[in-house]
Amino acid sequence: MWLSYYLIVGVERPTTYRCVEQLPVTGHAVTSVLRDPEAPPTNRLQYFENAGSRALIADGWKAVCRHEAGADYDTEAWELYDLTTDPSECHDLAADRSERLAELQRLWWEEAERHGVLPLDDRTTGLFGPRFRDRSPHPSSRRYVYRPPMSAMPGGAAAPIGGRSFDLTARVTRADGDDGVLYATGTQNAGVSVFVQDGRLVADYNAFDDHTVLESPEALPTGDVTLGLHVRRTGRRTGTMALSVDGTEVASTDLPLFMSMISSVGPSVGEDQGSPVSTRYEAPFGFEGTLHAVEIQILSTPGSAAREAEARAEMSRQ
């Protein structure tokens, strides 16, 4: 594709970009086919690899191996199909044409080596999402502490609350009339926002424009106050949300849709940068009191269904 682009527009491929040497453009130009629909194909061989599963098409034949995670690559069975007579791949000819299959397998490993596919890696969700380890943006304690003033964070460096149970606590000092956002992540399309409005603590769980809004029934005290949002995953797509003031729960509700993926847009502390997560205010709606710190503790979610959902959440972040 890129080779054809360079040829069509008549420019040379850069060998370096910002002093970084670029990898060569691989593949075959398709400009001849674009100019003449009757022109023969320029690519007679194509390899595939995804999470350890492999395939190769060459001269009308296709060899394919469906990989099971953790299985031995060297002993897994391959299938063979003659695409000229069997385009739907209904008749496996591996046993009848073993020499042809062996040739395609050899070609696959050559192509994999040439294009940097090796070593094979069948990890999926483990390659995506946060890796909790010390001296990284995602500590092994799964505890995140943010102290304003601070800039908005990229999504990949922020507390990964999508698909997970968590506790959020904000330590503030406020007077009457001190309102504003304490923590917001996402956009008007989807996100979570915790804020003070008209003297009450409010959380808006915006599940793709379906807003679940929870508000404290009484006005907040002035002075030093600890405000909390507590989100729990109860099933594959369900959960609960609760608010607390100085450690006492003051309101709770069910979440009809628990978001595994919230947004690629990261959070902001003490305001809501960008498009507002909640329809209850206009961004940035900065907090007018003193916000000392916001702490988020990611919790382990019991149950196999919840763990599978957490894995899907990690995959979806990419």
N, C-alpha and C positions, 0 to 999 in steps of 0.2 A: 504493500500500500504506500509506504513512505517513499520507496524507490520510484514508484510510478509518479508520485507527487513531484519529486524533484525533477524527473524527466519532463513532465508536462509543463511545469512553470519555467523550466530552463535554468535552474540554479544548481550549484554544486552543493553537495552535502557538507556541512561544516565538520571538520575533524576535531575541533575543540570548541567548547562553549564556556565562556567565563573561566578560561584557563584550565578547564577540565576536559581531558581527552574523551571523546565520544566513542561508543561502541559502533562497529560497522552496521550498516543497514543490510539485513538479511532478506532472503526471499527472491522473488522474481517479479520483474516489472509486468504489469498487465496493460500497458498502454496500447499494445498491438490489438488486444481484444476490444478495448474501448473504441478504437478507431475502425475496427472491422469485426463485426459479430461473428463472421465465419472463420476468423483466424483460429488456428489451433491453440490450445492452452499452452501457456509458458511454464506451468508448474506441473510436473509429472509425479512429484513425490511430496507428501505432507505428513509430518509427524504430529502427535497430540500427547499431552500429559496433563493430568489433573489429579492431585492428591494421591499419586502413585498409580492410578489407572493409566494405561498406555494404549496407543493405537498408531498405525501407520498405513497410509494409502500410497500405493505405487503401481502405476500401469494397470489400473483397473482392479487391483486386488487390495483387500483390507485385512490387516491383522490387528486384533484387539485383545486386550487383557484387562479384565475388571478386577481391580485390586481391593482386597479387604484389609482394613487397617490392622497393622501388626503382622500380616502374613509375609511369608518369605517370597521376595520378588523372583528369586531364581527357580522356584518350584511351582509357581502359580500357572494355571492352564491358560493358553492362548487360543483364540478362535480365528478362523480364516474364512473369508467370504470372497466370492467372485462377483464384483459389483456390476460387471457387464451383463451377467445373466440373472443376478440375484441382488438388485439394488436395495431391497428391503432387509437384507441380511437374515434370511430365514434358514439357510442351509449351511451349517458349519462344516467346512471341508478340511479341518485341521488334521484329522486322522488319515484322509485320503491323499492330501497333498502336503505331507510333512516337510519335503524338501523346499517347497515354495514358502511354507510358513517359517522355516529356519532362516531362509534368505531375508524375509521381511523383518524378522526379529533382529538379525544382524544389522540391517539398515537402521532399525529404530535406535539401537544403542549407539551407532555412529552419529546419527542426527542428534541424539541427546547429548553426546559428548561435545559435538561441534557447537551447539547452541547454548551450552552452559546449564543444561537441565540437571545434571548430576552434581552431587549425590541426590538420589530420590528421597523425598520427604513426604510421608503420608499424614503429617499432622494437619489439622484443619483449624478448629477454634483455638488451639494452643498457639498458633502463629499470629492471632489477632487479639485485639483488646489489651487491657493492661496486664503486665506481669508484675505481680506484687513481690518486690524485693527491696532491700534497704539501699540507700544512696541512689534512689531513682525517684521519679515523680510519683511512683505508686509504692509506698512503703509496705513492708510485710505486715505491719500492724493494721493496715487498711484504715488508718486514721489520717485525715487531712485537716490542717488548720490554716485558715486564711486570715491575715490581719491587714485591714485596709489602712491607708489608701493603697490600691494596687490596680494594675491594668487588667482588662478582660483576659481570660486565659484561653489558649487553644483547647479544643475538645479532648485531644489525646493526652494532655497533661493534667486534666481535671479529675476530680473524684468521679469514678464510673458508676453513676447511680442507675443507669438504664438497666432494667431487668433484675435489679437487686433490692433487697431490704436495706434500709439505712436509717440512721438518726442524724438529724441536723440540729445543732444548737447554736444560738447566737447570743452573745453577751453584749448588752447595750446599756447605755445610760441615757434616759430620755426625760423630757419635760412634757407637759400637756401640749398637744399639737405637733409633736415630733413624729412625723409619718415618713414613709418611704420604703424602698426595696432593701431587704437585707441580703438576699441571695436569689439570683435568677439564672437559669440555664436554658438554652434553646432559643426559639423565636416564636413569632405569632402562630406558626404552623404547628409546633409541638414544643412543650417545655414544662418546667416547674418553676414557680416563683413563690417566694415567701416574703411577705411585706406587712407593714403596719399602715392601716388606713382608718381614719376617723377614730384613732385611739385603740383600735382592735387589731389583733393578730389575724392575718389572712394567709391562706395557702391556695394557690390556683394550680391544679394538676391538669394541664392542657394536653389531652390525649388526641392530637391531630384535630384540633378545633372543637373537641368535645370537652368542655370545661367542667371539672369537678371542683367547686369552690367551697372551702371550709373556713369558718370565721369564729373567733372566740366570742362567747355570748356576752361577756362583760368587758368594759374598758380596761386597758392594761394599767398597772401601777406605774407611777413615775419613779425616777431614780434608777438604781441599778436593778436590772431585770434580766433573767435568762429565759429566752424564748426558744421553743423547740418544735420541730416537725418530725414525725415518726412514720415512716412508710414501711409497710410489710407486704411481702409477696405471699399470697395464700394459695395460689394455683398457677396453672400455666399462663393464664391471661387475667387473673383477678388479684385484688389486693385490698389493703386498707390504708387509711391515712388518719393521723391524729395530731392535734396541737397540744402543746403544754406550756405552762407559764410557771417559772420557778420550780420545775420538776413535777407539777401537778397537771394531769391531763384535763383539758377543759372542753374538748370537742373531738369527735371522731366520725368517720364515714367510710363507706365502702367505695372502692374504685372499680367500676364496671369493666375498665380496660386498663390492664397494667402494661405499660410500655416497655418492651424489650429494647427498642431503639428509640431514643428521644430526639437527638439532633446532632449533627456534626458541628454545630456552632457551640462554642464553649461558654462557660458561665462568667458572670461578673458579680462582684461583691460590693454591696452598698449602693447599688443602682442596677438598672436593667438597660444595658447598652444594646443598640440595634433596635429591631422591631420588638414591641412589647409582648412578653409571654402572655400576660393577662389583659383582658379587655377592661379591667377595672381602673386602669390608670394610663397616662401617657408617658412614654419613656423620655428620659431615663428614670424619673421619679426617685431621685437620690434620697437616701435616709437623712433626715434632718437632725437626729440626735447623734450620739457618739456610739459608733459600732466598734467594739473592742476586738472581737474575733468571731469568726464563723468556723465551727468544727463539724466535720462530717465523718461519721463512723460507718463504714460499710460492714454489714452483718452477713454471716453465713446463713443461707436459706436451706432449711431441712426439706427432705423429700426428693425423690428422683426426678419427678416432673419439674420441680423448681430448678434443680441443678441443670437439667437439659435446657430449660428456658434461659438460664444464665449463660450457657454455652452458646445458644443462638444469639443472645444479646452481644456477646463478644464478637461473634462473626459479623453481625450486622453493623457494627461500628465502622467497618471498612466498606 
